[in-house]
Amino acid sequence: YEVQAPAVGLSVQKRGRTTRLTKNGSVFSINGTFTIRYGNGTRLGRVGNTFVVSLTDGNEFSSPGDSGSLVFNRTEGEVHGTFPALGLLYAGARSTRAFRTRWRATSTRCWGRSS
């Protein structure tokens, strides 16, 4: 598996429990910090080091139940047959934007055992 830093304009996909495979996202902005609130407006916390995904069509990218999904590059990576992971869905939205966290990779590749 590979991990990759998001870049503005990068086409992305994710597979979620609710919406299944969605390929209609594009990285809109990076390095954001957002305040997360409960539905009643109570502040839950702040999340930094995030990126925003905008929709490339009118369909949903994420829905409730998709939290925890990995967001992947839509272009195959250096490891044959894999798509680099960019971040983790933590606050999906049905609107035109959905927020994702990203991580700092110590290596761009994570190799598994081959049989």
URBEL-V647836 format. One record per residue. N is the residue number from 0. PHI is phi in whole degrees, -180 to 180 (* if undefined). PSI is psi in whole degrees, 0 to 359 (* if undefined). OMEGA is omega in whole degrees, 0 to 359 (999 if undefined). Layout:
BEGIN
<<N,PHI,PSI,OMEGA> <N,PHI,PSI,OMEGA>>
END
This chain:
BEGIN
<<0,*,155,179> <1,-124,151,169> <2,-120,152,184> <3,-148,144,175> <4,-74,140,178> <5,-70,153,177> <6,-136,144,180> <7,-58,132,179> <8,92,352,181> <9,-69,132,177> <10,-79,132,185> <11,-129,162,177> <12,-141,164,173> <13,-155,158,176> <14,-119,116,182> <15,-117,164,179> <16,-64,318,185> <17,-86,308,186> <18,-93,358,181> <19,60,217,182> <20,-80,123,175> <21,-123,134,183> <22,-123,25,188> <23,-111,36,180> <24,-118,154,176> <25,-141,135,180> <26,-66,122,184> <27,-96,318,178> <28,-153,160,181> <29,-131,167,176> <30,63,36,180> <31,-88,162,172> <32,-131,129,185> <33,-130,147,173> <34,-93,128,179> <35,-100,131,181> <36,-128,150,170> <37,-70,167,180> <38,-56,331,181> <39,-86,4,178> <40,95,353,179> <41,-66,131,181> <42,-72,130,178> <43,-96,320,180> <44,167,182,177> <45,-119,141,180> <46,-123,126,179> <47,-109,181,178> <48,56,49,185> <49,-116,167,170> <50,-134,158,184> <51,-112,136,178> <52,-109,129,174> <53,-105,158,182> <54,-82,147,176> <55,-102,357,176> <56,-148,189,183> <57,-87,1,182> <58,-88,162,180> <59,-73,144,172> <60,-95,326,179> <61,-150,159,178> <62,-145,168,175> <63,-53,136,183> <64,103,347,179> <65,-90,353,181> <66,-55,139,181> <67,95,353,179> <68,-69,144,173> <69,-81,141,175> <70,-103,128,185> <71,-118,154,168> <72,-65,145,177> <73,-85,352,178> <74,-100,134,180> <75,-59,143,182> <76,-90,196,181> <77,-73,329,178> <78,-84,115,187> <79,-50,130,175> <80,82,7,180> <81,-118,160,177> <82,-120,126,183> <83,-60,135,176> <84,-81,135,182> <85,-107,327,185> <86,-179,184,185> <87,-121,129,178> <88,-69,125,178> <89,-127,344,180> <90,-150,77,182> <91,-68,158,179> <92,-144,150,177> <93,-87,352,181> <94,-77,194,184> <95,-76,352,180> <96,-131,147,175> <97,-136,143,186> <98,-100,143,182> <99,-137,149,171> <100,-92,161,173> <101,-133,165,182> <102,-128,164,175> <103,-97,125,182> <104,-90,136,174> <105,-84,340,176> <106,-146,151,178> <107,-84,352,180> <108,-132,143,172> <109,-125,113,185> <110,-95,137,175> <111,-100,170,178> <112,-74,140,175> <113,-101,148,182> <114,-105,*,999>>
END
